[in-house]
């Protein structure tokens, strides 16, 4: 990520690691709450925190599929609608191994077509698996709240599932930063990247369209906040310009 100049992100897509910082802050707090929960009130608080985590990550994944990984893997212009056409690959495990080798080589590595396919397939699989894991945690929390009974066993069960989600989330972020962001830098111009990141940070369908960017901003230190503020000026300016 190009953040040596503390006043500006060289490539707009480099906001992704900043967003990931905010996600990790939420997941860290949620996991800590799960580890310390002992009462029904603790579980109720954990349920609220986990619900916010789910809301954020699912919006993030949905927009990524629509405006980021979808257009890249389908070879479509960034601004075109993208069909939801996920494909299962029987050789995912082998290709994931190729992806790991690519990541280890760093940004100078060449992109074999099989590695490119593997990365996008892995991205799809991680989005699906995250959603499944979220549902498992939600079901466990709702069962405890419905039974109104908290035991050491149920706490361990919930905590282990939350930890599983965190591990999968971290793996997912690593894949995005190592491969997807690199591909966006190489293949998408600044205008396209500004469109992408605006969609990730501004939810025009929500009553408060700024709920994402304001949350991300609140989780960052002053240096990273300045980068985010500068990026917002850039993408809002791009939107204001005539087509």
N, C-alpha and C positions, 0 to 999 in steps of 0.2 A: 504494500500500500504506500502510495506516495504522499507522505505527510511531513516531509522534512521542512517545507515551508509551512509554518504553523498558521498562516493566515488563509490558506487555500488548499483544497484538494485538487491535485492536477487532473485527475479523472473523476467525474461525478460518481462513478460506480464504487469508488473507494470509500463511500459512505457506509457500505455494507459492514465492514469491521466495526464501525462505530455503532451501528444498529445491533450487531452481535454482542457488543459490550453491554448494551442496555438489556438485551435478553438474558445474558448471563447473570446480571445483577438481580433480575426477577427470579430466575431459577435458583440462584444461590440462596436467596431469602426464603423461597418456598421450601427448598430442601431442608434448610435449617429449622423452619417451623415444623416440618414433618418429623424431624429427628427429636424435637423437644415436646411434641404434643403428648398430653396425658389426660386431658379432660374433653368433654363434649364441646365446650366452648372453644377449646384449641382446634378441634376438628372443624367447627363452623368457620373459624377465622382462616384455617388452611384451605377450606373449600372456596372461600371468596378469593384468596390469593391465587389459587390454582386456576380458577375461572378466568381471572385476568390474564394469566400466562397463556392459557388456551386461546383466548380471544386474539391476543397479539400474534402468536405464532401461526395460527390458522389463516389470519388475514395475510400475513407475510407470505406464506406458502402459496396461497391462492393467487396473489398478484404476481409472484415470481413465475408461476406456471403460465399466466396470461401474457405478460409483457416482457419476460426475460428469457427463461429457458425454452419456452414454447416456440417463440419466433426463431431463436438461434438454432434449435435442433431441426426445425421444419424448413429453415432457409427462407423465412418470410420477412418482409419489412417489419420493423419494430412496431409501427403504429397500426398494423393491420390486426383485425380480430383473429384469435387463434382457436382452432377447434380442439376440444379435449379428446385427444387421440392417443392415450397411453398404450404402449406396447410392452408386453412381457418378453424378456429375452431368456431363452433356456440356458444360455452360457453366461449368465450374469456373474457367477462366482469367478470364472476365469477372467472375464474382462475387468472385474473389479481388481483383480491382481495386477493387471496391466496398468490400471489407473494408479494404484499405489506406487508402482515403479515410476510412472510419469511424475507424480507429486514429489517423489524423492529426488528427482533430477532437477527440480526447480524451474523457474520461468523460462530458461533457455531451451527446454526440451521441445522436440517436435511433436505435433499432434497427429498421430496415426488415426485413421478413421475409426478403427475399432476402439481406441482409447476414448475418442470423442463420444461414440455411442455409449460406451460403458459409463462415462461420467454422467450423461443425461439420464441413463437408465437408473443409475445409483441415486441421482437426485429425486427421480419419481418414486423409487422404492422407499427412500428415507421420508419423503412427505407422507406416503401411505402409512409407513410404520409409526411415525410420530402421531398421526391421527389415531391409529389403533391403540397406541400406548396411552394417549390422553383419555380415551374412552374407558380403558381399564382402570385408571386412577379415579376417574369420575364415578364409575360404578362402585368402587370400593368405598369412596367417601360417602356416596348417597346411601349405601347399605348401613354404614355406621350411624349416619344421621337419622335414617329411618328407624333403626332398631333402638336408637338413643342409648346405646351401650358401648363403652370404650374399654377394650382389653389390651393388654400388652401385645398379644398376638396380632390383633387388628392393626395396632400402631406399627408393628414391624412389617406387616404386609403392605400397608400404605407407603411407609418410608422406602421400602425396597423398590416399589413400583415408581415412585417419584425419582429415585436415583437412576432407575433404568431410563426414564424419559430424559433426564439431564445428560446421561452418557450419549444417547442417540442424538440429542440436540447438538452436543459438542462435535460429534463426528460429522453431522450435517453441515455445520458452520465451517469445519475444516475443508470439506469438499467444495463448498461454495467459494471460499477464499482462495483455495489453491487452483481451482480449475475454472469455475463459472466466471468469476470476476476477471480472471486473466483473459478469457475468451471475449468477454464484453469489451475490454480495453482494446483488443486487437481488431474486433469486427464491427463495433458500433461507434459512430461518431459522437461528438459531444452533445449535439442536439438530441440524438436518440437516447443517450445516457441520462440527460436531464429529464426527458419524458419518463424514463423508467423510474428514476429515483423519486420523482414527484409522486408517481402512482404508489410507490412504496411508503411514502411519508405523509401523504395527504389523502384522506378518504372522502371523496366528494359525495358519496352516498350517505354519509353519517350526519347526524344532527350537528355534531361538532367535528368538522372535517380535519381539525388540527389535533385530534386526540392521540395520534401516533407520534407526530413530530414533537409535540409538547412533552409526551412521556419520554421519548428518547433523549431529548434535551435535558430533562430533569435527572437522568441517570449518568450524565457525562461530567467530566471535570471542565474547568473553564477553557482550557486549550481546545478540547474537542468540541465544546459548545460553540466556540468561535468558528471552527470549521463548518459546523452544521449551519450556523447562521449565515455564513457567506454562501454556502451551497443553496440555501433557500432563496437568497436574493437572486442567484443565478437562474434557478429553475422558474421562479415566479416571473423574472424578466423575460425568459424564453416564452412563457405562456402569453405574456402581454404583447409580444411582438406580432405584427400581422403575418398571416400565412403567406 
